[in-house]
Amino acid sequence: MSGCSNAIPSILAEWTLSNDQKTDEEAEWDGMDRRVIVFLLISLAVIVGYDYLLKEFGLLPPPAEQQAEPVPSKTPETPQSEPPSHGAKEQSGQPNKREASTQSSQALPAASEEQTVEVETSLYRARMSNRGGVITSWDLKRYTVGDHAADQSVQLVYTAGKFKGPLNVTVPDAGMTDRLQQALYHVSQDAGKLDASHPVGRVTFRYQDPASKIAVEKQLTFHHDSYLVDINVKTEGLPTPIDVGLGTNFGIIEWGEGFIGLMGAASLVDEKVVKETPDTESERKGDVQWVALQDKYFLSVLIPARASGALAKKEGDKLASAAVRFAQPPPQAGYSMQLFAGPKEYDTLKAFNIGLEDTIDFGWFIFGSWSFVKAVAKPIFYVLRYLYEFTHNYGVTIILLTVGIKLMFAPLQYKSYKSMKQMQIIQPKVAALQTKYKDDRERLNKELIKLYRDRKVNPVGGCLPMVLQMPVFVALFNILFMTIDLRQAPFVLWIKDLSVQDPYYILPIVMGASMIVQQKITPTTMDPTQAKVMLVLPAVMTFLFINFPAGLVLYWLTNNVLTITQQVVTDRYFSGKWHLPGLDTDEEKKEPPEEKTGSKRRKDQAQ
């Protein structure tokens, strides 16, 4: 354009100087040339001056990439957030395109005071502070810490002590980290109470360091009927790696003592779940699906997109923190992730399809998790919930489930009782052989094997059926202890919560009495001294079960009552049909034929 501007004056000057020397015909052509040149000049002026005139009159809109539209106060047409799958996590928590991408880089005046914003849904009430842009409170409206609905709601944020709050940002520079934690962010919010008519709400925190121009923006998108929160974090000028943390004990209400399951930090990296709280900070590198803090019934989870590491750290006694690490500089869209903070409801966690349901450890047994126990527990759990749809009382459901399991194992239990009874019948013969061959262990073993074979008695027949039932009993034990379904579930009268101990210890005492009765009627091969020692077992079990949840004690009591009933029925109607070869006459019961022959031979030799 500048080249055209310089050439135009020279053309005009040449045309003026030579105009007198041209003929009439040439003058006519020159007139046409003059009109063409004037047209070009006017067109050029219009083209050049158009933008200038529009700007002067304020009619020119800003460029599309710098245009910012306010978020509407009501967005009923906004679709509900769906539970994410790991393969589609990159779309979660995407920033609103109407938000200005350059707002974080623009100079922001310093916030003057600390502010608290609140978002309330039908599920929870969340409060956030602009100091650090972190979550300060997360109340679950459908769960309480007491026995009654009027009691205080469950609070997922740990409020004791000076710890970093959920959604804190940490960088390698400790000084900058402290500055980000103490800074007052600018906060904007489009809605405080969400419902079906206003299903989505957003809260945005922005901070820019005036000296270094470092900027951080956190945008949280809430949904009225979901515990999921879409999160997007944008940064400018911050060194990597950048850690976005869950804070300390966020999601841990009660720290268990490790009887069943593991409390504290958990993560899924490279398709492997690890539940541990290390003594020092640890990092798991790889493809991070999620990082969580959990107790028996509740948890908080960060589900990141393209994170490089999962962090876990012990902050003190029964205090743990966790975070996700982003090793690479932020993409243009920022770091995207989702937050879940709520109850460990199996169906809710299963719907995410990223293995969060494994935080409910159905396979726990003797300080470890066993896949075969878990495989047994899940079908039993489905049956438990199916029965509850008809009973609407988990106490009755536990009784019915125990009856069903007892009927399923009735044949094995019968064989076990029969074997123990037969062992009791031949016990005098066993004792005689043990006395006779007490100095010859090899001969004793041969004679015992021969005795069991001749009498068709299986010495391990009483134990084997119990071993086969153990996975079922342990699985049911885990279900009743770990699932939130039994939390604050009433039974009858004084039992208002099956997940806590019996307040009056009635169930444990009755259970101990049932163990005494069961012990008295169960066949045994122990000598009188050992039998007296075993009488202490009911007292020990009663003392142990006093602190167990009432649902577990109810299950054990029901199982004992059914076992006693089965043994009484078996003794009355079936024990007469048992036949032991070689023990049909009184003489044979006193001494086997081969031993009588041997005694007579020894007497003849003596004479």
C-alpha positions as CSV (number, residue, x, y, z in Angstrom):
1,M,0.0,0.0,0.0
2,S,2.9,2.4,0.7
3,G,4.3,1.8,-2.7
4,C,1.0,2.8,-4.4
5,S,0.9,6.0,-2.3
6,N,4.3,7.1,-3.5
7,A,3.6,6.4,-7.2
8,I,0.3,8.4,-7.4
9,P,1.9,11.9,-7.0
10,S,4.5,11.3,-9.6
11,I,1.8,10.1,-12.1
12,L,-0.3,13.2,-11.5
13,A,2.7,15.5,-12.0
14,E,3.7,13.9,-15.3
15,W,0.1,14.1,-16.5
16,T,-0.1,17.8,-15.7
17,L,3.1,18.9,-17.4
18,S,2.4,17.1,-20.6
19,N,-1.3,18.0,-20.9
20,D,-0.8,21.1,-23.2
21,Q,1.2,19.1,-25.8
22,K,-1.5,16.5,-26.4
23,T,-4.0,16.5,-29.3
24,D,-7.8,16.7,-28.8
25,E,-8.1,13.0,-29.2
26,E,-5.4,12.4,-26.7
27,A,-7.0,14.9,-24.4
28,E,-10.2,12.9,-24.5
29,W,-8.4,9.7,-23.6
30,D,-6.6,11.6,-20.8
31,G,-9.9,12.7,-19.4
32,M,-10.9,9.1,-19.1
33,D,-7.7,8.3,-17.5
34,R,-8.2,11.1,-15.0
35,R,-11.7,9.7,-14.0
36,V,-10.3,6.3,-13.6
37,I,-7.5,7.6,-11.3
38,V,-10.0,9.7,-9.3
39,F,-12.1,6.5,-8.9
40,L,-9.2,4.6,-7.7
41,L,-8.2,7.3,-5.2
42,I,-11.7,7.5,-3.8
43,S,-11.9,3.7,-3.5
44,L,-8.6,3.6,-1.8
45,A,-9.7,6.2,0.7
46,V,-12.9,4.3,1.5
47,I,-10.9,1.1,2.0
48,V,-8.3,2.7,4.2
49,G,-10.6,4.9,6.2
50,Y,-13.4,2.4,6.8
51,D,-12.0,0.7,9.8
52,Y,-10.8,4.1,11.2
53,L,-14.3,5.6,10.9
54,L,-16.0,2.5,12.6
55,K,-13.5,2.6,15.4
56,E,-14.0,6.4,15.9
57,F,-17.8,5.9,16.1
58,G,-17.4,2.8,18.3
59,L,-19.1,0.5,15.7
60,L,-16.2,-2.0,15.2
61,P,-16.5,-5.2,17.3
62,P,-13.3,-6.6,19.0
63,P,-11.5,-9.6,17.4
64,A,-13.2,-12.9,17.9
65,E,-10.4,-14.3,20.0
66,Q,-10.6,-11.4,22.4
67,Q,-14.3,-11.1,22.7
68,A,-15.8,-12.1,26.1
69,E,-19.4,-12.7,26.7
70,P,-20.9,-12.9,30.2
71,V,-22.1,-16.3,31.3
72,P,-25.9,-16.2,31.4
73,S,-27.5,-16.4,34.8
74,K,-29.7,-19.2,33.8
75,T,-28.7,-22.1,31.5
76,P,-31.5,-24.7,31.6
77,E,-30.5,-25.9,28.2
78,T,-27.0,-26.9,29.4
79,P,-26.7,-30.7,29.3
80,Q,-26.1,-32.6,32.5
81,S,-22.6,-33.9,33.1
82,E,-22.2,-37.6,32.4
83,P,-19.9,-39.8,34.4
84,P,-16.6,-39.9,32.5
85,S,-14.8,-42.9,31.1
86,H,-11.0,-42.8,31.2
87,G,-10.9,-42.7,27.4
88,A,-12.9,-39.5,27.2
89,K,-11.5,-37.7,30.1
90,E,-9.9,-35.1,27.8
91,Q,-13.3,-33.5,27.3
92,S,-14.1,-33.1,31.0
93,G,-13.8,-29.8,32.7
94,Q,-13.2,-27.9,29.4
95,P,-13.4,-24.1,29.9
96,N,-16.4,-22.1,28.6
97,K,-15.5,-20.8,25.2
98,R,-17.3,-17.6,26.0
99,E,-14.7,-16.9,28.7
100,A,-11.9,-14.6,27.5
101,S,-8.7,-16.4,26.9
102,T,-6.7,-13.3,27.7
103,Q,-8.4,-12.4,30.9
104,S,-5.8,-14.1,33.1
105,S,-3.0,-12.2,31.3
106,Q,-4.7,-8.8,31.7
107,A,-3.8,-6.8,34.7
108,L,-6.1,-7.4,37.7
109,P,-6.5,-5.0,40.6
110,A,-5.6,-6.6,43.9
111,A,-8.5,-8.1,45.8
112,S,-9.1,-6.2,49.0
113,E,-10.5,-8.8,51.4
114,E,-11.2,-12.5,51.8
115,Q,-14.5,-13.7,50.4
116,T,-16.4,-16.9,50.7
117,V,-18.7,-18.2,47.9
118,E,-21.2,-21.0,48.3
119,V,-22.8,-23.5,45.9
120,E,-25.7,-25.6,47.1
121,T,-27.2,-28.6,45.3
122,S,-29.6,-31.3,46.3
123,L,-26.6,-33.5,47.3
124,Y,-24.1,-31.2,49.0
125,R,-23.3,-27.6,50.1
126,A,-19.8,-26.4,49.1
127,R,-18.0,-23.3,50.3
128,M,-14.9,-21.9,48.8
129,S,-12.5,-19.1,49.8
130,N,-10.8,-16.6,47.4
131,R,-7.7,-16.9,49.7
132,G,-5.8,-19.5,47.6
133,G,-8.9,-20.3,45.6
134,V,-9.5,-23.5,47.6
135,I,-12.5,-25.5,49.0
136,T,-13.1,-24.8,52.7
137,S,-16.3,-26.8,53.4
138,W,-18.2,-29.7,51.7
139,D,-21.3,-30.8,53.5
140,L,-23.1,-33.9,52.4
141,K,-26.8,-33.1,52.9
142,R,-28.0,-36.7,52.7
143,Y,-25.7,-38.1,55.4
144,T,-25.3,-37.1,59.0
145,V,-22.8,-37.9,61.8
146,G,-25.5,-38.9,64.3
147,D,-28.4,-41.4,64.5
148,H,-31.1,-38.9,63.4
149,A,-31.7,-36.9,60.3
150,A,-31.6,-33.6,62.4
151,D,-28.0,-34.2,63.4
152,Q,-25.1,-32.4,61.8
153,S,-24.4,-33.3,58.2
154,V,-21.2,-35.1,57.2
155,Q,-18.3,-32.7,56.6
156,L,-15.7,-33.9,54.1
157,V,-13.1,-31.1,54.5
158,Y,-10.7,-31.6,57.4
159,T,-10.9,-28.3,59.3
160,A,-8.4,-28.9,62.1
161,G,-4.8,-27.7,61.7
162,K,-3.2,-25.5,59.1
163,F,-3.1,-27.7,56.0
164,K,-3.4,-26.9,52.3
165,G,-7.0,-27.0,51.2
166,P,-8.5,-29.0,48.4
167,L,-7.6,-27.7,44.9
168,N,-4.4,-26.1,46.1
169,V,-1.7,-25.5,43.5
170,T,1.9,-26.4,44.3
171,V,5.0,-25.6,42.2
172,P,8.8,-26.4,42.8
173,D,9.4,-22.8,44.0
174,A,8.4,-22.9,47.7
175,G,8.1,-19.1,47.9
176,M,5.8,-19.0,44.9
177,T,3.7,-21.8,46.3
178,D,3.2,-19.9,49.6
179,R,2.3,-16.8,47.6
180,L,-0.3,-18.7,45.6
181,Q,-1.7,-20.2,48.9
182,Q,-2.1,-16.8,50.6
183,A,-3.1,-14.7,47.6
184,L,-6.6,-13.2,47.4
185,Y,-8.1,-14.3,44.1
186,H,-10.7,-12.5,42.2
187,V,-13.8,-14.6,42.3
188,S,-16.9,-14.6,40.0
189,Q,-20.0,-16.7,40.3
190,D,-23.1,-17.1,38.1
191,A,-25.3,-19.0,40.5
192,G,-25.3,-20.1,44.2
193,K,-28.2,-22.6,44.3
194,L,-28.7,-25.2,41.6
195,D,-31.8,-27.2,40.9
196,A,-33.6,-28.7,37.9
197,S,-34.4,-25.2,36.5
198,H,-30.8,-24.1,36.9
199,P,-28.8,-27.3,36.6
200,V,-25.3,-25.8,36.1
201,G,-23.3,-23.2,38.0
202,R,-19.8,-21.9,37.6
203,V,-17.3,-20.3,40.0
204,T,-14.0,-18.8,38.7
205,F,-11.0,-17.8,40.7
206,R,-8.3,-15.6,39.0
207,Y,-5.0,-14.3,40.4
208,Q,-2.1,-12.5,38.8
209,D,1.1,-11.7,40.6
210,P,1.8,-7.9,40.0
211,A,5.6,-8.3,40.1
212,S,6.2,-11.5,38.1
213,K,3.0,-11.4,36.0
214,I,2.5,-15.1,37.0
215,A,-1.2,-15.9,36.6
216,V,-3.5,-18.7,37.8
217,E,-7.2,-19.3,36.9
218,K,-9.4,-22.0,38.4
219,Q,-12.8,-22.6,37.0
220,L,-15.2,-25.0,38.7
221,T,-18.5,-26.2,37.0
222,F,-21.1,-27.7,39.4
223,H,-24.1,-29.8,38.5
224,H,-27.3,-29.9,40.5
225,D,-27.8,-33.7,40.7
226,S,-24.2,-35.0,40.6
227,Y,-21.2,-35.2,43.0
228,L,-18.9,-34.5,40.0
229,V,-17.4,-31.1,39.5
230,D,-15.6,-30.2,36.3
231,I,-12.4,-28.3,36.9
232,N,-10.1,-26.4,34.6
233,V,-6.8,-24.8,35.8
234,K,-5.0,-22.3,33.6
235,T,-1.5,-21.0,34.5
236,E,0.9,-18.5,33.0
237,G,4.6,-18.3,33.9
238,L,4.6,-21.0,36.5
239,P,7.4,-23.6,36.4
240,T,6.5,-27.3,36.0
241,P,5.8,-29.7,37.5
242,I,2.5,-28.3,38.8
243,D,0.6,-30.3,41.5
244,V,-3.1,-29.9,42.1
245,G,-3.9,-31.4,45.5
246,L,-6.9,-32.9,47.3
247,G,-5.6,-31.3,50.5
248,T,-5.4,-33.3,53.8
249,N,-8.0,-35.9,54.8
250,F,-10.5,-34.5,52.3
251,G,-13.1,-37.3,52.2
252,I,-11.9,-39.1,55.4
253,I,-14.4,-38.8,58.1
254,E,-13.3,-41.6,60.4
255,W,-9.9,-43.2,60.2
256,G,-10.3,-46.9,60.7
257,E,-7.8,-49.0,62.6
258,G,-7.1,-51.4,59.7
259,F,-9.4,-54.3,60.8
260,I,-10.8,-54.4,57.2
261,G,-9.6,-52.4,54.3
262,L,-7.1,-49.6,54.0
263,M,-7.9,-46.0,54.8
264,G,-6.0,-43.0,53.4
265,A,-4.5,-42.4,50.0
266,A,-5.4,-44.6,46.9
267,S,-4.6,-44.2,43.2
268,L,-5.1,-46.0,39.9
269,V,-2.0,-45.7,37.7
270,D,-1.4,-47.8,34.6
271,E,-4.5,-49.9,35.4
272,K,-3.2,-50.9,38.9
273,V,-4.8,-49.8,42.1
274,V,-2.6,-49.1,45.1
275,K,-4.0,-48.2,48.5
276,E,-1.2,-46.9,50.7
277,T,-0.2,-43.9,52.8
278,P,3.6,-43.8,52.8
279,D,5.7,-42.5,55.7
280,T,7.1,-39.9,53.3
281,E,5.9,-38.5,50.1
282,S,5.8,-41.0,47.2
283,E,5.0,-40.5,43.5
284,R,3.6,-43.1,41.1
285,K,4.5,-42.2,37.5
286,G,2.5,-43.3,34.5
287,D,-1.0,-43.0,33.1
288,V,-3.0,-41.6,36.1
289,Q,-6.7,-42.5,36.0
290,W,-7.5,-41.1,39.5
291,V,-6.1,-40.2,42.9
292,A,-8.2,-40.5,46.0
293,L,-8.4,-40.1,49.8
294,Q,-10.8,-42.5,51.4
295,D,-12.2,-43.9,54.6
296,K,-14.7,-46.8,55.0
297,Y,-17.8,-44.9,53.7
298,F,-16.6,-41.7,51.9
299,L,-13.9,-40.5,49.6
300,S,-12.7,-37.6,47.4
301,V,-11.2,-38.2,44.0
302,L,-9.4,-36.2,41.3
303,I,-9.8,-37.6,37.8
304,P,-7.3,-35.8,35.7
305,A,-6.7,-35.7,31.9
306,R,-3.1,-36.3,30.9
307,A,-1.6,-36.2,34.4
308,S,1.9,-37.7,34.7
309,G,2.0,-38.7,38.4
310,A,0.0,-39.5,41.5
311,L,1.3,-38.2,44.8
312,A,0.6,-39.5,48.4
313,K,2.0,-38.2,51.6
314,K,1.7,-38.7,55.3
315,E,1.1,-35.4,57.0
316,G,0.9,-36.8,60.6
317,D,-0.9,-39.3,62.7
318,K,-4.0,-40.4,60.8
319,L,-3.4,-37.5,58.4
320,A,-2.8,-38.0,54.7
321,S,-2.7,-35.9,51.6
322,A,-2.8,-36.6,47.9
323,A,-2.4,-34.8,44.6
324,V,-2.0,-35.2,40.8
325,R,1.1,-34.0,39.0
326,F,1.3,-32.3,35.6
327,A,4.9,-32.5,34.4
328,Q,4.4,-30.7,31.0
329,P,3.6,-27.0,30.4
330,P,-0.1,-26.4,30.3
331,P,-1.9,-26.8,27.0
332,Q,-3.8,-23.8,25.6
333,A,-7.1,-25.1,27.2
334,G,-5.4,-25.6,30.6
335,Y,-5.2,-28.6,32.9
336,S,-8.6,-30.4,32.9
337,M,-9.8,-32.7,35.6
338,Q,-12.9,-33.7,37.6
339,L,-13.5,-33.8,41.3
340,F,-15.8,-36.3,43.0
341,A,-16.4,-35.8,46.7
342,G,-19.2,-38.0,48.2
343,P,-20.2,-41.4,49.5
344,K,-18.9,-44.7,48.4
345,E,-22.1,-45.8,46.8
346,Y,-21.3,-48.8,44.6
347,D,-23.6,-48.0,41.7
348,T,-22.4,-44.4,41.5
349,L,-18.7,-45.4,41.5
350,K,-19.3,-48.2,39.1
351,A,-20.9,-45.9,36.6
352,F,-17.6,-44.0,36.1
353,N,-16.1,-47.1,34.5
354,I,-12.6,-46.3,35.8
355,G,-12.3,-48.7,38.7
356,L,-13.5,-46.4,41.5
357,E,-15.7,-49.2,42.8
358,D,-12.5,-51.0,43.9
359,T,-12.2,-48.5,46.7
360,I,-14.9,-50.7,48.4
361,D,-12.7,-53.6,49.2
362,F,-14.9,-56.7,49.1
363,G,-11.8,-59.0,49.1
364,W,-10.2,-58.0,52.3
365,F,-9.0,-61.0,54.5
366,I,-6.1,-61.2,57.0
367,F,-4.4,-57.9,56.0
368,G,-4.7,-58.4,52.3
369,S,-7.1,-58.4,49.4
370,W,-8.0,-61.7,47.8
371,S,-9.6,-61.9,44.3
372,F,-11.5,-65.1,45.1
373,V,-13.1,-63.5,48.1
374,K,-14.1,-60.5,46.0
375,A,-15.5,-62.8,43.3
376,V,-17.8,-64.3,46.0
377,A,-18.7,-61.1,47.7
378,K,-20.1,-59.2,44.7
379,P,-22.9,-61.6,43.9
380,I,-23.8,-61.8,47.6
381,F,-23.9,-58.0,47.7
382,Y,-26.3,-57.9,44.7
383,V,-28.6,-60.5,46.5
384,L,-28.5,-58.4,49.7
385,R,-29.7,-55.3,47.9
386,Y,-32.3,-57.3,46.0
387,L,-33.8,-58.6,49.2
388,Y,-33.8,-55.2,50.7
389,E,-36.1,-54.0,47.9
390,F,-38.8,-56.3,49.4
391,T,-38.0,-56.0,53.2
392,H,-37.0,-52.4,53.4
393,N,-35.1,-53.4,56.6
394,Y,-31.5,-54.4,56.4
395,G,-31.8,-56.4,59.7
396,V,-34.5,-58.6,58.2
397,T,-32.5,-58.8,55.0
398,I,-29.4,-60.0,56.8
399,I,-31.5,-62.8,58.5
400,L,-33.0,-63.9,55.2
401,L,-29.6,-63.8,53.5
402,T,-28.0,-65.9,56.3
403,V,-30.8,-68.4,56.0
404,G,-30.3,-68.7,52.3
405,I,-26.6,-69.2,52.6
406,K,-27.2,-71.8,55.4
407,L,-29.6,-73.8,53.2
408,M,-27.1,-73.7,50.3
409,F,-24.4,-75.2,52.5
410,A,-26.7,-77.6,54.4
411,P,-25.4,-80.7,52.6
412,L,-21.8,-79.8,53.4
413,Q,-22.8,-79.0,57.0
414,Y,-24.5,-82.4,57.3
415,K,-21.4,-84.2,56.0
416,S,-19.3,-82.2,58.4
417,Y,-21.5,-83.1,61.4
418,K,-21.7,-86.7,60.4
419,S,-17.9,-87.0,60.1
420,M,-17.4,-85.4,63.5
421,K,-20.0,-87.8,65.1
422,Q,-18.3,-90.8,63.5
423,M,-14.9,-89.6,64.8
424,Q,-16.4,-89.3,68.2
425,I,-17.7,-92.9,68.1
426,I,-14.3,-94.4,67.2
427,Q,-12.4,-92.1,69.5
428,P,-11.9,-94.9,72.1
429,K,-10.3,-97.1,69.4
430,V,-8.0,-94.2,68.4
431,A,-7.0,-93.6,72.0
432,A,-6.2,-97.3,72.4
433,L,-4.0,-97.3,69.3
434,Q,-2.2,-94.1,70.5
435,T,-1.5,-95.8,73.8
436,K,-0.4,-99.1,72.3
437,Y,1.9,-97.6,69.7
438,K,3.0,-94.5,71.5
439,D,6.7,-95.3,71.0
440,D,6.3,-96.3,67.3
441,R,5.0,-93.3,65.4
442,E,5.2,-95.0,62.0
443,R,3.2,-98.0,63.1
444,L,0.7,-95.8,64.8
445,N,0.0,-93.8,61.6
446,K,-0.4,-97.1,59.6
447,E,-2.9,-98.5,62.2
448,L,-4.9,-95.2,62.3
449,I,-5.1,-95.2,58.5
450,K,-6.3,-98.8,58.5
451,L,-8.8,-98.0,61.2
452,Y,-10.3,-95.0,59.2
453,R,-10.4,-97.1,56.1
454,D,-12.1,-100.1,57.7
455,R,-14.7,-97.9,59.4
456,K,-15.1,-95.7,56.4
457,V,-14.4,-92.5,58.4
458,N,-12.8,-89.4,56.9
459,P,-10.7,-87.7,59.7
460,V,-10.8,-84.4,57.9
461,G,-14.4,-84.6,56.8
462,G,-15.5,-82.3,59.6
463,C,-13.0,-79.5,58.6
464,L,-13.2,-79.6,54.8
465,P,-16.8,-78.3,54.5
466,M,-16.0,-75.5,56.8
467,V,-13.0,-74.5,54.7
468,L,-15.2,-74.4,51.6
469,Q,-17.6,-72.1,53.4
470,M,-14.9,-69.7,54.6
471,P,-14.8,-67.5,51.4
472,V,-18.6,-67.0,51.7
473,F,-18.4,-66.1,55.4
474,V,-15.5,-63.7,54.9
475,A,-17.2,-62.1,51.9
476,L,-20.4,-61.5,53.8
477,F,-18.4,-60.2,56.7
478,N,-16.8,-57.6,54.4
479,I,-20.1,-56.6,52.8
480,L,-21.7,-55.9,56.2
481,F,-18.6,-54.1,57.4
482,M,-17.6,-52.0,54.4
483,T,-20.7,-51.0,52.4
484,I,-22.4,-47.7,53.1
485,D,-25.8,-49.3,52.6
486,L,-25.9,-50.4,56.3
487,R,-24.8,-47.0,57.6
488,Q,-27.5,-45.6,59.9
489,A,-29.8,-48.5,58.8
490,P,-32.2,-49.3,61.7
491,F,-33.3,-52.8,62.7
492,V,-35.8,-53.1,65.6
493,L,-36.3,-51.4,68.9
494,W,-33.0,-50.3,70.4
495,I,-30.9,-51.0,67.3
496,K,-31.0,-47.8,65.3
497,D,-27.9,-48.2,63.3
498,L,-26.6,-51.6,62.1
499,S,-23.2,-50.1,61.2
500,V,-22.3,-49.4,64.9
501,Q,-22.1,-51.5,68.0
502,D,-25.1,-52.5,70.0
503,P,-25.5,-49.7,72.6
504,Y,-26.7,-52.2,75.2
505,Y,-24.6,-55.2,74.2
506,I,-27.7,-57.4,74.0
507,L,-26.9,-59.0,70.7
508,P,-23.2,-59.9,71.6
509,I,-24.4,-61.5,74.9
510,V,-27.1,-63.5,73.2
511,M,-24.5,-64.5,70.5
512,G,-22.1,-65.7,73.3
513,A,-24.9,-67.8,74.8
514,S,-25.7,-69.4,71.5
515,M,-22.0,-70.3,71.1
516,I,-22.1,-72.1,74.4
517,V,-25.1,-74.1,73.4
518,Q,-23.5,-74.9,70.0
519,Q,-20.4,-76.0,71.7
520,K,-22.2,-78.4,74.0
521,I,-24.1,-80.2,71.3
522,T,-21.2,-80.4,68.7
523,P,-19.4,-83.7,68.7
524,T,-15.8,-83.5,69.8
525,T,-12.8,-85.8,70.0
526,M,-11.0,-83.7,72.6
527,D,-10.1,-85.0,76.0
528,P,-12.0,-83.4,79.0
529,T,-9.1,-81.0,79.8
530,Q,-9.1,-79.6,76.3
531,A,-12.8,-79.4,76.3
532,K,-12.8,-77.3,79.5
533,V,-10.2,-74.9,77.9
534,M,-12.4,-74.5,74.8
535,L,-15.2,-73.3,77.1
536,V,-13.4,-70.0,77.3
537,L,-13.9,-69.4,73.5
538,P,-17.5,-68.1,73.8
539,A,-16.4,-65.6,76.4
540,V,-13.5,-64.4,74.1
541,M,-15.8,-64.1,71.1
542,T,-18.4,-62.2,73.1
543,F,-15.8,-59.7,74.2
544,L,-14.5,-59.4,70.7
545,F,-18.0,-58.9,69.1
546,I,-19.0,-56.2,71.6
547,N,-17.2,-53.6,69.5
548,F,-18.4,-55.0,66.2
549,P,-21.2,-53.4,64.2
550,A,-24.6,-54.7,65.1
551,G,-25.2,-56.0,61.6
552,L,-22.2,-58.3,61.9
553,V,-23.3,-59.6,65.3
554,L,-26.8,-60.2,64.0
555,Y,-25.3,-62.3,61.1
556,W,-23.2,-64.3,63.5
557,L,-26.0,-64.9,65.9
558,T,-28.4,-66.0,63.1
559,N,-25.8,-68.3,61.8
560,N,-25.3,-69.9,65.3
561,V,-29.0,-70.4,65.8
562,L,-29.4,-72.0,62.4
563,T,-26.4,-74.3,63.1
564,I,-27.9,-75.4,66.5
565,T,-31.3,-76.1,64.8
566,Q,-29.6,-78.1,62.1
567,Q,-27.6,-80.2,64.6
568,V,-30.7,-80.9,66.7
569,V,-32.7,-82.0,63.6
570,T,-29.8,-84.1,62.4
571,D,-29.4,-85.9,65.8
572,R,-33.1,-86.6,66.0
573,Y,-33.9,-87.8,62.5
574,F,-30.6,-88.9,60.8
575,S,-28.0,-90.0,63.3
576,G,-29.7,-93.5,63.6
577,K,-29.0,-94.2,59.9
578,W,-25.3,-93.8,60.2
579,H,-23.5,-97.2,60.0
580,L,-19.9,-97.9,60.9
581,P,-18.6,-101.3,59.7
582,G,-17.2,-103.4,62.5
583,L,-19.0,-101.6,65.3
584,D,-22.4,-103.2,65.0
585,T,-22.2,-105.4,68.2
586,D,-21.2,-104.6,71.7
587,E,-18.3,-107.0,71.5
588,E,-17.0,-105.4,68.3
589,K,-17.3,-101.9,69.9
590,K,-15.1,-103.1,72.7
591,E,-12.3,-104.6,70.6
592,P,-11.7,-105.2,66.9
593,P,-11.6,-108.9,65.8
594,E,-7.9,-108.7,64.8
595,E,-6.9,-107.5,68.2
596,K,-9.0,-110.3,69.9
597,T,-7.2,-112.9,67.7
598,G,-3.8,-111.4,68.6
599,S,-4.6,-111.5,72.3
600,K,-5.7,-115.1,72.2
601,R,-2.6,-116.0,70.3
602,R,-0.4,-114.3,72.9
603,K,-2.2,-116.2,75.7
604,D,-1.6,-119.6,73.9
605,Q,2.0,-118.8,73.4
606,A,2.4,-117.9,77.1
607,Q,0.9,-121.3,78.1
